[in-house]
Amino acid sequence: MDWNDISNCYSGIRCYNYSGPDLTNHREEGENDVNNYIHSSGYAGVYVTSYSTPDLGVYSSMGGGPVIYQGGFNYFTDNVKDIKNYTASTIYAQVNWWENDTPDNYGSVNTSYQADVVLGMGPGSLPKGGSTEEMLVFYQEARGLEEDSLYLDAVALYDSIIVNDIGDESTLLNAAMIGIERCYRSMKAESAFVEKMDELRIAYPNQLVTTVANYMAAGALARIGDLNESVDRYETSVAEYDEIGGMEEQEAWALFDIGQVAEMLEEAGSGLGKASQANNQLLTKYPESEAAIMLRELLGMHKDPEVLSVLPTRFKLDHPYPNPFNPSTTIQFELPKTADITITIYDILGRNIWSYEETDKPAGYYSLLWTGLNSNGKQAASGVYLVSFSTPEFRAVQKTVLIR
């Protein structure tokens, strides 16, 4: 990310779920213009959670002609907090400008080797000297190789960091994994990245990196269109995170991703019901997770997590939304107790177009996506449809309109 003015929002940049946005740049000696201007955020300029590792600058300098400095060169000002780090790892944010030369951060954030304070785009001198910590030096060198498009050489250095820090909750372990992914994506080699992640799973069994590698491979498989394998991998990640324990946020994100990829499968006419099952599991098991909050935003379910943590008091079928719709609509319903449920879509003539059944569904708030397909996986025609929701002791019907 370069040359952006990010302002007047709740969080300027929100980093979730093993993401690693790159907010670094380089300057020749005497150049000191701002890279990204991050200001006036109501909560945080950069918000970091769920094992994300944004690169906000690691200082190094190179001679051999004009001196070139590597760092963030971002300007933070007028944020409630400049950086909020809710992970156990240290976020590196070196060679940035801060309002009044005083970073206002939360959590572990390394801001040493600061650039001088500037106003707006004002000038600032750059520091001299770099880190001597061995793994951080490797990371700096790897980032430099990426800058020069020497991606395989960079991957080799990231491998060195992983070998050194395996089994440890190292600050740079996640950053190295994200760096490897970034390199392969830059080479447009997603399949090779999946192979690389599988090599790590074989080389380091029963380690956290094993599960992370599987999770990242699932994302690459989704990007290249191997959706069924992607869902299988995400389901493996859910099981592995659950077995590890203490990884609730990561398990929640894996459920979120199952829902998103399965939704793409449903649009292609397969995998019917799996998206709603994953979404329901996420909203019921981890209603206060970051993933559940984002899912509710995507589905338009603007309910407070504290409200969702309280079980419903009655059976209810909400109006489908959007309505009219194309190509899909969301059906929300509430169960005050465990029940067998049936949701059926009828056309205006009363013909059964599509149905979904589930036995012993626990009490909770749920949503189900209908993608406008009939039971044979073919597109339903434009028109008015009736959504029927029933349990052994309750039945309700809502109307929705499909427009092709």
VEXDRENBA-644880 format. One record per residue (C-alpha): x, y, z; chain; residue number from 1. Coordinates in Angstrom, 2 decimals, decimal comma. Layout:
{{X; Y; Z}; 'A'; NUM}
...
//
This chain:
{{0,00; 0,00; 0,00}; 'A'; 1}
{{1,58; 3,25; -1,11}; 'A'; 2}
{{0,59; 6,88; -1,42}; 'A'; 3}
{{-2,76; 6,67; 0,39}; 'A'; 4}
{{-4,63; 9,23; 2,50}; 'A'; 5}
{{-6,55; 7,08; 5,00}; 'A'; 6}
{{-8,76; 9,16; 7,26}; 'A'; 7}
{{-12,10; 9,87; 8,94}; 'A'; 8}
{{-13,11; 6,27; 9,58}; 'A'; 9}
{{-13,49; 3,99; 12,60}; 'A'; 10}
{{-10,27; 2,10; 11,85}; 'A'; 11}
{{-8,04; 3,22; 9,00}; 'A'; 12}
{{-6,74; -0,29; 8,29}; 'A'; 13}
{{-8,20; -3,41; 9,94}; 'A'; 14}
{{-5,98; -6,51; 9,82}; 'A'; 15}
{{-7,64; -9,88; 10,40}; 'A'; 16}
{{-6,90; -13,54; 10,10}; 'A'; 17}
{{-3,23; -13,98; 9,11}; 'A'; 18}
{{-3,30; -10,99; 6,81}; 'A'; 19}
{{-0,07; -9,08; 6,20}; 'A'; 20}
{{-0,56; -5,78; 4,38}; 'A'; 21}
{{2,67; -4,12; 3,28}; 'A'; 22}
{{2,92; -0,42; 4,16}; 'A'; 23}
{{6,65; -0,02; 3,54}; 'A'; 24}
{{8,70; 1,92; 1,04}; 'A'; 25}
{{12,23; 3,18; 0,47}; 'A'; 26}
{{13,75; 6,63; 0,11}; 'A'; 27}
{{17,05; 7,91; -1,16}; 'A'; 28}
{{18,99; 10,20; 1,13}; 'A'; 29}
{{17,35; 13,61; 1,20}; 'A'; 30}
{{13,91; 12,31; 0,21}; 'A'; 31}
{{11,33; 12,42; 2,95}; 'A'; 32}
{{7,87; 12,55; 1,45}; 'A'; 33}
{{5,13; 10,62; 3,23}; 'A'; 34}
{{4,19; 7,10; 2,11}; 'A'; 35}
{{0,70; 6,67; 3,66}; 'A'; 36}
{{-1,05; 9,44; 5,61}; 'A'; 37}
{{-3,10; 7,71; 8,33}; 'A'; 38}
{{-5,09; 10,15; 10,41}; 'A'; 39}
{{-8,38; 11,11; 12,07}; 'A'; 40}
{{-9,46; 7,54; 12,90}; 'A'; 41}
{{-12,15; 7,20; 15,54}; 'A'; 42}
{{-10,72; 3,97; 17,00}; 'A'; 43}
{{-7,29; 3,16; 15,56}; 'A'; 44}
{{-5,17; 4,09; 12,57}; 'A'; 45}
{{-4,19; 0,43; 12,23}; 'A'; 46}
{{-6,13; -2,30; 14,07}; 'A'; 47}
{{-4,43; -5,71; 14,32}; 'A'; 48}
{{-5,97; -8,99; 15,51}; 'A'; 49}
{{-6,21; -12,73; 14,78}; 'A'; 50}
{{-2,53; -13,45; 14,12}; 'A'; 51}
{{-2,20; -10,72; 11,51}; 'A'; 52}
{{1,25; -9,24; 10,93}; 'A'; 53}
{{1,17; -5,97; 8,98}; 'A'; 54}
{{4,54; -4,69; 7,84}; 'A'; 55}
{{4,66; -1,03; 8,88}; 'A'; 56}
{{8,41; -0,71; 8,47}; 'A'; 57}
{{11,63; -2,45; 9,47}; 'A'; 58}
{{14,62; -0,16; 9,23}; 'A'; 59}
{{17,66; -0,83; 7,06}; 'A'; 60}
{{19,98; 1,25; 4,89}; 'A'; 61}
{{22,10; 0,47; 1,84}; 'A'; 62}
{{25,04; 2,35; 0,39}; 'A'; 63}
{{26,92; 1,89; -2,89}; 'A'; 64}
{{25,83; 5,18; -4,44}; 'A'; 65}
{{22,98; 7,25; -3,02}; 'A'; 66}
{{22,11; 5,94; 0,44}; 'A'; 67}
{{18,73; 4,15; 0,31}; 'A'; 68}
{{16,66; 3,78; 3,44}; 'A'; 69}
{{14,00; 1,09; 3,97}; 'A'; 70}
{{11,13; 1,71; 6,38}; 'A'; 71}
{{7,50; 2,69; 6,70}; 'A'; 72}
{{7,56; 6,44; 5,97}; 'A'; 73}
{{3,91; 6,58; 7,08}; 'A'; 74}
{{2,57; 9,60; 8,95}; 'A'; 75}
{{0,23; 8,93; 11,90}; 'A'; 76}
{{-1,66; 11,81; 13,44}; 'A'; 77}
{{-4,94; 12,65; 15,17}; 'A'; 78}
{{-6,00; 9,01; 15,79}; 'A'; 79}
{{-7,56; 7,85; 19,05}; 'A'; 80}
{{-4,80; 5,23; 18,95}; 'A'; 81}
{{-2,26; 5,09; 16,14}; 'A'; 82}
{{-1,87; 1,30; 16,27}; 'A'; 83}
{{-3,94; -1,15; 18,32}; 'A'; 84}
{{-2,26; -4,54; 18,47}; 'A'; 85}
{{-4,42; -7,30; 19,98}; 'A'; 86}
{{-1,99; -10,11; 19,11}; 'A'; 87}
{{0,78; -11,59; 21,25}; 'A'; 88}
{{3,39; -10,65; 18,65}; 'A'; 89}
{{5,28; -7,39; 18,30}; 'A'; 90}
{{4,30; -5,25; 15,32}; 'A'; 91}
{{7,25; -3,49; 13,70}; 'A'; 92}
{{6,51; 0,13; 12,75}; 'A'; 93}
{{9,94; 1,65; 12,24}; 'A'; 94}
{{10,83; 4,82; 10,33}; 'A'; 95}
{{7,43; 6,46; 10,53}; 'A'; 96}
{{6,38; 9,95; 11,52}; 'A'; 97}
{{4,20; 10,39; 14,60}; 'A'; 98}
{{2,27; 13,38; 15,88}; 'A'; 99}
{{4,43; 15,29; 18,38}; 'A'; 100}
{{7,09; 12,58; 18,00}; 'A'; 101}
{{5,09; 10,42; 20,47}; 'A'; 102}
{{3,45; 7,26; 19,12}; 'A'; 103}
{{0,12; 6,57; 20,86}; 'A'; 104}
{{-0,19; 2,81; 20,52}; 'A'; 105}
{{-1,76; -0,15; 22,33}; 'A'; 106}
{{-0,04; -3,52; 22,66}; 'A'; 107}
{{3,47; -4,44; 21,61}; 'A'; 108}
{{4,61; -2,07; 18,85}; 'A'; 109}
{{8,27; -1,45; 17,98}; 'A'; 110}
{{8,66; 2,15; 16,78}; 'A'; 111}
{{12,39; 2,60; 17,25}; 'A'; 112}
{{14,38; 4,37; 14,51}; 'A'; 113}
{{11,64; 6,99; 14,11}; 'A'; 114}
{{11,62; 9,54; 11,36}; 'A'; 115}
{{11,39; 13,10; 12,61}; 'A'; 116}
{{7,99; 14,60; 13,26}; 'A'; 117}
{{6,46; 16,51; 10,38}; 'A'; 118}
{{3,26; 18,43; 9,82}; 'A'; 119}
{{1,27; 17,13; 6,85}; 'A'; 120}
{{3,95; 16,35; 4,26}; 'A'; 121}
{{6,71; 18,24; 6,07}; 'A'; 122}
{{10,38; 17,20; 6,10}; 'A'; 123}
{{12,09; 14,80; 8,48}; 'A'; 124}
{{15,59; 13,39; 8,68}; 'A'; 125}
{{16,06; 9,62; 8,58}; 'A'; 126}
{{17,89; 7,60; 11,26}; 'A'; 127}
{{21,26; 5,96; 10,81}; 'A'; 128}
{{21,97; 2,32; 11,66}; 'A'; 129}
{{19,80; -0,78; 11,66}; 'A'; 130}
{{18,85; -3,83; 13,71}; 'A'; 131}
{{21,44; -6,38; 14,80}; 'A'; 132}
{{19,00; -9,12; 15,84}; 'A'; 133}
{{19,84; -12,04; 13,53}; 'A'; 134}
{{16,32; -13,11; 12,53}; 'A'; 135}
{{15,22; -9,51; 12,09}; 'A'; 136}
{{18,24; -8,95; 9,83}; 'A'; 137}
{{17,11; -11,97; 7,78}; 'A'; 138}
{{13,64; -10,47; 7,57}; 'A'; 139}
{{15,05; -7,12; 6,44}; 'A'; 140}
{{17,12; -8,85; 3,77}; 'A'; 141}
{{14,12; -10,89; 2,61}; 'A'; 142}
{{12,00; -7,75; 2,28}; 'A'; 143}
{{14,79; -6,16; 0,25}; 'A'; 144}
{{14,90; -9,17; -2,06}; 'A'; 145}
{{11,15; -8,86; -2,55}; 'A'; 146}
{{11,63; -5,21; -3,51}; 'A'; 147}
{{14,08; -6,40; -6,18}; 'A'; 148}
{{11,63; -9,13; -7,37}; 'A'; 149}
{{14,04; -11,87; -6,26}; 'A'; 150}
{{11,16; -13,84; -4,79}; 'A'; 151}
{{12,69; -17,31; -4,51}; 'A'; 152}
{{15,73; -15,89; -2,75}; 'A'; 153}
{{13,37; -14,10; -0,36}; 'A'; 154}
{{11,49; -17,35; 0,28}; 'A'; 155}
{{14,77; -19,05; 1,23}; 'A'; 156}
{{15,38; -16,40; 3,91}; 'A'; 157}
{{11,80; -16,66; 5,18}; 'A'; 158}
{{12,41; -20,42; 5,45}; 'A'; 159}
{{15,41; -19,70; 7,66}; 'A'; 160}
{{13,23; -17,69; 10,03}; 'A'; 161}
{{10,65; -20,52; 10,21}; 'A'; 162}
{{13,35; -23,15; 10,91}; 'A'; 163}
{{14,84; -20,96; 13,65}; 'A'; 164}
{{11,52; -20,11; 15,32}; 'A'; 165}
{{9,58; -23,36; 14,87}; 'A'; 166}
{{7,68; -24,25; 18,03}; 'A'; 167}
{{8,09; -20,71; 19,35}; 'A'; 168}
{{5,56; -17,86; 19,36}; 'A'; 169}
{{8,03; -15,69; 17,50}; 'A'; 170}
{{7,12; -12,24; 16,32}; 'A'; 171}
{{8,55; -13,05; 12,90}; 'A'; 172}
{{7,18; -16,57; 12,40}; 'A'; 173}
{{3,78; -15,37; 11,14}; 'A'; 174}
{{5,46; -12,56; 9,22}; 'A'; 175}
{{7,68; -15,12; 7,46}; 'A'; 176}
{{4,68; -17,27; 6,52}; 'A'; 177}
{{2,88; -14,23; 5,14}; 'A'; 178}
{{6,06; -13,20; 3,31}; 'A'; 179}
{{6,24; -16,58; 1,57}; 'A'; 180}
{{2,61; -16,23; 0,49}; 'A'; 181}
{{3,28; -12,70; -0,78}; 'A'; 182}
{{6,23; -13,93; -2,87}; 'A'; 183}
{{4,33; -16,76; -4,54}; 'A'; 184}
{{1,36; -14,49; -5,25}; 'A'; 185}
{{3,72; -11,94; -6,82}; 'A'; 186}
{{5,05; -14,76; -9,04}; 'A'; 187}
{{1,43; -15,74; -9,85}; 'A'; 188}
{{2,27; -19,24; -8,62}; 'A'; 189}
{{-0,60; -20,18; -6,32}; 'A'; 190}
{{-0,29; -23,92; -7,03}; 'A'; 191}
{{3,41; -23,83; -6,16}; 'A'; 192}
{{2,48; -22,01; -2,93}; 'A'; 193}
{{0,10; -24,84; -2,01}; 'A'; 194}
{{2,94; -27,32; -2,58}; 'A'; 195}
{{5,21; -25,18; -0,40}; 'A'; 196}
{{2,67; -25,18; 2,43}; 'A'; 197}
{{2,28; -28,95; 2,14}; 'A'; 198}
{{6,07; -29,30; 2,44}; 'A'; 199}
{{5,94; -27,32; 5,70}; 'A'; 200}
{{3,14; -29,56; 7,02}; 'A'; 201}
{{5,25; -32,65; 6,34}; 'A'; 202}
{{8,47; -31,13; 7,69}; 'A'; 203}
{{6,97; -29,83; 10,96}; 'A'; 204}
{{4,14; -32,13; 12,10}; 'A'; 205}
{{2,21; -31,36; 15,27}; 'A'; 206}
{{3,27; -27,70; 15,32}; 'A'; 207}
{{1,14; -24,60; 15,04}; 'A'; 208}
{{2,85; -23,84; 11,73}; 'A'; 209}
{{1,32; -27,11; 10,42}; 'A'; 210}
{{-2,21; -25,76; 10,89}; 'A'; 211}
{{-1,30; -22,29; 9,64}; 'A'; 212}
{{0,21; -23,81; 6,48}; 'A'; 213}
{{-2,96; -25,80; 5,82}; 'A'; 214}
{{-5,12; -22,72; 6,39}; 'A'; 215}
{{-3,07; -20,57; 4,01}; 'A'; 216}
{{-3,09; -23,33; 1,38}; 'A'; 217}
{{-6,91; -23,39; 1,60}; 'A'; 218}
{{-6,97; -19,70; 0,68}; 'A'; 219}
{{-4,73; -20,27; -2,33}; 'A'; 220}
{{-6,92; -23,15; -3,50}; 'A'; 221}
{{-9,96; -20,88; -3,37}; 'A'; 222}
{{-8,15; -18,24; -5,42}; 'A'; 223}
{{-7,32; -20,73; -8,19}; 'A'; 224}
{{-10,87; -22,08; -8,25}; 'A'; 225}
{{-10,38; -25,47; -6,55}; 'A'; 226}
{{-13,32; -24,74; -4,26}; 'A'; 227}
{{-14,11; -28,25; -3,03}; 'A'; 228}
{{-10,53; -28,87; -1,94}; 'A'; 229}
{{-10,46; -25,41; -0,35}; 'A'; 230}
{{-13,53; -26,20; 1,76}; 'A'; 231}
{{-12,00; -29,55; 2,78}; 'A'; 232}
{{-8,83; -27,79; 3,90}; 'A'; 233}
{{-10,73; -25,16; 5,87}; 'A'; 234}
{{-12,70; -27,93; 7,59}; 'A'; 235}
{{-9,39; -29,57; 8,52}; 'A'; 236}
{{-8,25; -26,23; 9,97}; 'A'; 237}
{{-11,42; -26,00; 12,08}; 'A'; 238}
{{-10,73; -29,45; 13,54}; 'A'; 239}
{{-7,02; -28,71; 14,13}; 'A'; 240}
{{-7,62; -25,33; 15,77}; 'A'; 241}
{{-10,25; -26,92; 18,00}; 'A'; 242}
{{-7,81; -29,66; 19,00}; 'A'; 243}
{{-5,02; -27,18; 19,79}; 'A'; 244}
{{-7,28; -25,19; 22,12}; 'A'; 245}
{{-7,14; -21,48; 22,82}; 'A'; 246}
{{-7,50; -20,74; 19,09}; 'A'; 247}
{{-11,14; -19,66; 19,08}; 'A'; 248}
{{-10,62; -16,63; 16,84}; 'A'; 249}
{{-8,72; -18,69; 14,28}; 'A'; 250}
{{-11,36; -21,43; 14,33}; 'A'; 251}
{{-14,04; -18,76; 13,86}; 'A'; 252}
{{-12,24; -17,37; 10,80}; 'A'; 253}
{{-11,94; -20,85; 9,32}; 'A'; 254}
{{-15,71; -21,29; 9,70}; 'A'; 255}
{{-16,21; -17,89; 8,08}; 'A'; 256}
{{-14,08; -18,94; 5,11}; 'A'; 257}
{{-15,96; -22,23; 4,73}; 'A'; 258}
{{-19,15; -20,21; 4,44}; 'A'; 259}
{{-17,70; -17,84; 1,85}; 'A'; 260}
{{-16,18; -20,55; -0,36}; 'A'; 261}
{{-19,21; -22,84; -0,01}; 'A'; 262}
{{-21,38; -19,93; -1,13}; 'A'; 263}
{{-19,38; -19,79; -4,36}; 'A'; 264}
{{-19,96; -23,53; -4,77}; 'A'; 265}
{{-23,70; -23,03; -4,29}; 'A'; 266}
{{-23,71; -20,34; -6,97}; 'A'; 267}
{{-22,21; -22,99; -9,27}; 'A'; 268}
{{-24,99; -25,43; -8,31}; 'A'; 269}
{{-23,17; -27,69; -5,82}; 'A'; 270}
{{-22,48; -27,85; -2,11}; 'A'; 271}
{{-26,04; -26,83; -1,22}; 'A'; 272}
{{-26,52; -26,08; 2,47}; 'A'; 273}
{{-22,85; -26,14; 3,53}; 'A'; 274}
{{-22,51; -22,34; 3,55}; 'A'; 275}
{{-25,46; -21,87; 5,87}; 'A'; 276}
{{-24,26; -24,69; 8,13}; 'A'; 277}
{{-20,84; -23,05; 8,55}; 'A'; 278}
{{-22,37; -19,59; 9,04}; 'A'; 279}
{{-24,83; -20,94; 11,60}; 'A'; 280}
{{-22,06; -22,72; 13,48}; 'A'; 281}
{{-19,98; -19,53; 13,53}; 'A'; 282}
{{-22,81; -17,31; 14,75}; 'A'; 283}
{{-23,89; -19,83; 17,39}; 'A'; 284}
{{-20,51; -21,03; 18,69}; 'A'; 285}
{{-18,52; -17,79; 18,44}; 'A'; 286}
{{-21,08; -14,94; 18,29}; 'A'; 287}
{{-18,65; -12,35; 19,68}; 'A'; 288}
{{-15,69; -13,24; 17,44}; 'A'; 289}
{{-14,31; -10,83; 14,86}; 'A'; 290}
{{-15,38; -13,27; 12,14}; 'A'; 291}
{{-18,98; -13,34; 13,40}; 'A'; 292}
{{-19,07; -9,55; 13,53}; 'A'; 293}
{{-17,91; -9,36; 9,92}; 'A'; 294}
{{-20,38; -12,06; 8,83}; 'A'; 295}
{{-23,26; -10,17; 10,41}; 'A'; 296}
{{-22,13; -7,03; 8,58}; 'A'; 297}
{{-22,02; -8,94; 5,27}; 'A'; 298}
{{-25,46; -10,43; 5,89}; 'A'; 299}
{{-26,94; -7,18; 7,14}; 'A'; 300}
{{-27,50; -8,64; 10,61}; 'A'; 301}
{{-26,82; -5,50; 12,62}; 'A'; 302}
{{-27,38; -7,09; 15,98}; 'A'; 303}
{{-25,08; -6,51; 18,92}; 'A'; 304}
{{-22,99; -9,56; 19,93}; 'A'; 305}
{{-24,29; -9,21; 23,49}; 'A'; 306}
{{-27,85; -9,58; 22,21}; 'A'; 307}
{{-26,93; -12,64; 20,15}; 'A'; 308}
{{-25,36; -14,29; 23,20}; 'A'; 309}
{{-28,86; -14,42; 24,76}; 'A'; 310}
{{-31,09; -17,16; 23,34}; 'A'; 311}
{{-34,28; -16,15; 21,51}; 'A'; 312}
{{-37,52; -16,25; 23,46}; 'A'; 313}
{{-39,77; -17,32; 20,56}; 'A'; 314}
{{-39,77; -18,93; 17,14}; 'A'; 315}
{{-39,45; -16,33; 14,39}; 'A'; 316}
{{-38,96; -16,02; 10,63}; 'A'; 317}
{{-37,64; -12,65; 9,49}; 'A'; 318}
{{-38,27; -11,04; 6,09}; 'A'; 319}
{{-35,76; -12,30; 3,50}; 'A'; 320}
{{-33,18; -9,75; 2,40}; 'A'; 321}
{{-32,43; -8,31; 0,00}; 'A'; 322}
{{-35,93; -8,33; -1,42}; 'A'; 323}
{{-36,30; -8,22; -4,41}; 'A'; 324}
{{-33,06; -10,12; -4,99}; 'A'; 325}
{{-30,62; -11,38; -7,62}; 'A'; 326}
{{-28,91; -13,82; -7,38}; 'A'; 327}
{{-29,35; -14,73; -3,68}; 'A'; 328}
{{-31,34; -13,80; -0,59}; 'A'; 329}
{{-30,77; -14,48; 3,11}; 'A'; 330}
{{-33,40; -16,16; 5,28}; 'A'; 331}
{{-33,04; -15,42; 9,01}; 'A'; 332}
{{-34,86; -17,36; 11,70}; 'A'; 333}
{{-34,76; -17,84; 15,47}; 'A'; 334}
{{-35,16; -20,94; 17,64}; 'A'; 335}
{{-35,87; -20,63; 21,38}; 'A'; 336}
{{-35,10; -24,33; 21,86}; 'A'; 337}
{{-33,76; -27,36; 19,99}; 'A'; 338}
{{-36,08; -28,35; 17,15}; 'A'; 339}
{{-36,36; -30,13; 13,81}; 'A'; 340}
{{-36,66; -27,48; 11,09}; 'A'; 341}
{{-37,77; -27,38; 7,49}; 'A'; 342}
{{-37,37; -24,42; 5,16}; 'A'; 343}
{{-39,14; -24,73; 1,81}; 'A'; 344}
{{-39,30; -22,37; -1,16}; 'A'; 345}
{{-42,58; -22,52; -3,10}; 'A'; 346}
{{-43,49; -20,74; -6,31}; 'A'; 347}
{{-46,78; -18,84; -6,58}; 'A'; 348}
{{-48,52; -22,02; -7,81}; 'A'; 349}
{{-47,50; -23,90; -4,67}; 'A'; 350}
{{-44,84; -26,06; -6,30}; 'A'; 351}
{{-41,85; -27,08; -4,15}; 'A'; 352}
{{-38,80; -25,34; -5,67}; 'A'; 353}
{{-36,13; -25,92; -3,00}; 'A'; 354}
{{-36,02; -27,17; 0,57}; 'A'; 355}
{{-33,64; -27,55; 3,49}; 'A'; 356}
{{-34,11; -29,80; 6,53}; 'A'; 357}
{{-32,15; -30,28; 9,72}; 'A'; 358}
{{-32,92; -32,32; 12,83}; 'A'; 359}
{{-32,19; -31,38; 16,44}; 'A'; 360}
{{-31,01; -27,89; 15,55}; 'A'; 361}
{{-29,93; -26,10; 18,77}; 'A'; 362}
{{-31,56; -22,91; 20,00}; 'A'; 363}
{{-30,06; -19,76; 18,50}; 'A'; 364}
{{-30,11; -17,14; 15,76}; 'A'; 365}
{{-29,59; -18,48; 12,25}; 'A'; 366}
{{-29,37; -17,43; 8,62}; 'A'; 367}
{{-29,70; -19,52; 5,48}; 'A'; 368}
{{-28,75; -18,44; 1,98}; 'A'; 369}
{{-31,00; -19,30; -0,97}; 'A'; 370}
{{-29,06; -18,77; -4,19}; 'A'; 371}
{{-32,09; -18,79; -6,50}; 'A'; 372}
{{-31,51; -22,40; -7,60}; 'A'; 373}
{{-34,09; -25,17; -7,60}; 'A'; 374}
{{-33,57; -28,64; -6,11}; 'A'; 375}
{{-31,90; -29,77; -9,35}; 'A'; 376}
{{-29,32; -27,00; -9,15}; 'A'; 377}
{{-30,85; -25,01; -12,01}; 'A'; 378}
{{-31,77; -21,32; -11,90}; 'A'; 379}
{{-35,32; -20,59; -10,82}; 'A'; 380}
{{-37,30; -18,23; -13,03}; 'A'; 381}
{{-38,06; -14,62; -12,14}; 'A'; 382}
{{-41,16; -14,26; -10,03}; 'A'; 383}
{{-42,75; -14,28; -6,57}; 'A'; 384}
{{-41,72; -17,03; -4,15}; 'A'; 385}
{{-42,96; -18,06; -0,70}; 'A'; 386}
{{-40,47; -18,93; 2,04}; 'A'; 387}
{{-41,96; -21,42; 4,50}; 'A'; 388}
{{-40,28; -22,05; 7,88}; 'A'; 389}
{{-41,69; -24,82; 10,05}; 'A'; 390}
{{-40,96; -26,82; 13,20}; 'A'; 391}
{{-43,21; -29,38; 14,93}; 'A'; 392}
{{-44,89; -26,51; 16,83}; 'A'; 393}
{{-44,47; -23,44; 14,61}; 'A'; 394}
{{-44,94; -22,35; 11,01}; 'A'; 395}
{{-44,45; -18,99; 9,26}; 'A'; 396}
{{-44,34; -17,78; 5,66}; 'A'; 397}
{{-42,64; -14,76; 4,06}; 'A'; 398}
{{-42,75; -13,52; 0,47}; 'A'; 399}
{{-39,74; -12,72; -1,71}; 'A'; 400}
{{-39,24; -11,70; -5,34}; 'A'; 401}
{{-36,53; -13,00; -7,68}; 'A'; 402}
{{-35,56; -10,69; -10,54}; 'A'; 403}
{{-33,28; -12,06; -13,26}; 'A'; 404}
//
